[in-house]
């Protein structure tokens, strides 16, 4: 695991300078470049915890574990003496103290080759989603300021909302290999705690003594 320690900003003002896609229903999904620096719009909070450097890979496998619900992902973490990350913890580990929209590179410019993102061969209607997971060592540049790997793309990861209550405690972070937002602050909230899919995996956090 990786130690994450510092002052987290609960609310940020992200401004996109250039979009990648033309006007239409998907225009506001992929930002080519964000304005820098990012403005923090709330008092910062001290954080200190540990997080998995890699997406969880089952012993003996090469690809990150997938087809996990919020419930089963939590069970995987508990079996390791860990827990699912709070959404705020996951975001801080992804963006760092400077609140980078993207976890890799300069943090402000989208890089289609740094992570397993922006794949278009997703599958055909009626045939289901193609499994395009990559081994965790395949994208070495997909690294956050804290040294956490693959927090953009590859598999989407479950977290627990900081103020969530059953049955609405779950949030999916990082997106997956599709052409999506793939930013540190973006979240999928439309799926419930029992949802699972080929694109949904696990990353765990742990408290420090």
matplotlib code that plots the C-alpha trace (Angstrom):
import matplotlib.pyplot as plt

x = [0.0, 0.9, 0.8, -1.4, -1.0, -1.8, -4.6, -7.5, -9.9, -13.5, -14.7, -12.9, -13.6, -12.5, -12.5, -12.0, -10.2, -10.5, -12.9, -12.0, -15.4, -17.6, -20.9, -23.4, -24.5, -20.9, -19.2, -18.7, -17.2, -13.6, -11.6, -8.3, -6.9, -8.0, -7.2, -4.4, -4.1, -7.3, -9.2, -10.1, -13.6, -13.8, -11.6, -9.0, -9.1, -6.2, -6.0, -3.7, -4.4, -3.0, -4.3, -3.5, -0.9, -2.5, -6.0, -6.6, -5.4, -6.3, -3.2, -2.2, -4.0, -2.5, -5.6, -7.3, -10.3, -13.6, -17.3, -17.5, -20.4, -19.9, -20.7, -18.3, -15.6, -16.0, -15.7, -12.4, -11.0, -12.2, -10.5, -7.2, -7.7, -8.7, -11.8, -13.2, -11.9, -14.1, -14.7, -12.8, -9.8, -9.8, -10.0, -7.1, -4.9, -5.7, -5.3, -2.7, -2.6, -2.7, -6.1, -5.0, -8.0, -6.0, -3.7, -0.9, 1.5, 1.2, -2.3, -4.1, -3.7, -5.5, -3.1, -4.8, -1.7, -0.9, -3.7, -6.1, -8.8, -10.5, -11.0, -13.7, -13.9, -16.3, -18.5, -21.6, -25.2, -26.5, -23.1, -22.1, -19.1, -15.6, -13.2, -10.4, -8.7, -5.0, -2.4, -1.5, 2.0, 1.0, 0.7, 3.6, 2.9, -0.7, 0.6, -0.9, 1.1, 1.1, 2.4, -0.9, -1.3, -4.3, -6.6, -7.8, -9.3, -8.7, -11.4, -13.8, -13.4, -15.9, -15.8, -18.1, -19.7, -18.5, -22.0, -23.8, -26.5, -27.9, -28.9, -27.1, -23.6, -21.7, -19.8, -17.7, -14.5, -11.9, -14.2, -12.9, -11.5, -14.3, -14.1, -15.4, -14.5, -11.8, -11.0, -10.3, -13.5, -15.8, -18.1, -20.7, -23.6, -26.4, -25.7, -26.7, -24.6, -25.5, -24.4, -21.5, -19.9, -16.9, -15.5, -15.9, -13.0, -11.5, -9.0, -8.8, -7.8, -6.6, -6.5, -3.2, -2.7]
y = [0.0, 3.7, 6.3, 9.3, 12.3, 15.9, 18.5, 17.5, 20.0, 18.9, 21.2, 22.4, 24.7, 22.9, 24.9, 23.1, 25.2, 22.8, 20.0, 17.0, 16.3, 18.5, 20.0, 17.3, 14.9, 13.9, 17.3, 17.8, 14.4, 14.6, 17.7, 18.1, 20.7, 22.2, 25.6, 25.8, 26.2, 24.7, 26.7, 25.2, 26.5, 25.0, 24.7, 21.9, 18.8, 16.8, 13.2, 10.3, 6.8, 4.0, 2.9, 0.1, 1.1, -1.2, -2.3, -5.5, -8.6, -12.0, -14.2, -16.1, -13.8, -11.0, -8.8, -6.8, -8.5, -7.5, -8.3, -6.9, -5.2, -2.6, -5.4, -8.0, -5.4, -4.6, -8.3, -8.5, -5.6, -7.0, -10.3, -8.4, -6.4, -3.3, -1.6, 0.3, 3.8, 6.8, 8.8, 11.7, 9.5, 8.0, 11.5, 12.8, 9.8, 10.5, 14.2, 15.1, 18.3, 20.5, 19.0, 17.7, 16.8, 13.9, 11.7, 11.4, 13.7, 17.4, 16.7, 19.1, 17.7, 14.5, 11.9, 9.1, 6.9, 7.2, 5.1, 2.4, 4.9, 6.1, 2.7, 2.6, -1.2, -1.7, -4.4, -4.7, -4.2, -7.5, -9.1, -7.5, -5.5, -6.6, -7.3, -4.8, -4.9, -4.4, -5.9, -3.5, -3.1, -2.2, 1.6, 2.8, 6.5, 6.2, 7.3, 9.8, 12.4, 10.0, 7.2, 5.3, 3.5, 3.2, 5.7, 6.7, 4.0, 0.2, -0.9, 1.4, 1.2, 1.2, 3.7, 4.6, 8.0, 10.1, 10.9, 8.1, 5.9, 2.5, 1.8, 4.8, 4.5, 3.6, 5.6, 4.3, 6.2, 6.4, 5.3, 2.5, 2.0, 3.9, 7.5, 9.0, 11.7, 9.7, 12.5, 12.3, 14.0, 12.3, 9.6, 7.1, 7.2, 5.7, 2.1, 0.6, -1.4, -4.7, -3.7, -5.5, -5.7, -6.6, -3.1, -2.9, -3.8, -3.2, -1.0, -0.9, 1.6, 1.1, 3.2, 3.9, 3.3]
z = [0.0, -0.4, 2.3, 1.5, 3.8, 3.5, 3.3, 1.1, -0.6, -0.3, -3.1, -6.2, -9.2, -12.4, -15.7, -19.0, -21.6, -24.5, -25.2, -27.3, -28.9, -31.1, -29.9, -29.1, -26.3, -25.5, -25.7, -22.0, -21.3, -22.4, -21.5, -23.5, -21.1, -17.8, -16.5, -13.9, -11.0, -9.6, -7.1, -3.7, -2.7, 0.8, 3.9, 3.6, 5.7, 7.0, 5.8, 6.6, 5.3, 3.1, -0.3, -2.6, -5.2, -7.8, -8.6, -6.8, -8.7, -7.4, -6.6, -9.6, -12.1, -14.2, -14.8, -12.1, -10.5, -12.1, -12.0, -8.4, -6.7, -3.9, -1.5, -2.8, -3.3, 0.4, 1.2, -0.8, 1.2, 4.5, 3.8, 3.6, 6.8, 4.8, 3.6, 0.7, 0.4, 1.1, -2.0, -0.6, 0.2, -3.3, -4.8, -2.7, -3.7, -7.3, -7.6, -4.9, -2.9, -6.1, -7.1, -10.5, -12.7, -14.2, -12.0, -14.6, -16.4, -15.6, -14.2, -16.5, -20.0, -21.2, -22.5, -24.4, -24.2, -20.5, -19.2, -20.5, -21.6, -24.8, -26.3, -29.0, -29.7, -26.7, -28.3, -30.4, -29.3, -28.0, -27.7, -24.4, -23.4, -24.5, -21.7, -22.4, -18.9, -19.0, -16.7, -13.9, -15.2, -18.8, -18.3, -16.1, -16.8, -15.4, -11.9, -9.5, -7.5, -4.5, -6.7, -7.0, -10.3, -12.8, -11.1, -14.6, -16.7, -16.8, -14.2, -12.4, -8.6, -5.8, -3.0, -0.1, -0.1, 2.8, 4.0, 2.3, 3.9, 2.9, 0.2, -1.3, 0.0, -3.2, -5.8, -8.7, -9.4, -12.2, -15.0, -17.2, -20.7, -22.5, -23.8, -20.6, -18.2, -16.4, -14.0, -10.3, -9.3, -11.8, -10.3, -11.4, -8.9, -11.0, -10.1, -6.7, -4.3, -6.0, -9.5, -11.1, -14.5, -16.6, -16.0, -12.2, -9.9, -6.4, -4.7, -0.9, 1.8, 5.3, 8.5, 10.2, 13.9]

ax = plt.figure().add_subplot(projection="3d")
ax.plot(x, y, z, "-o")
ax.set_aspect("equal")
plt.show()
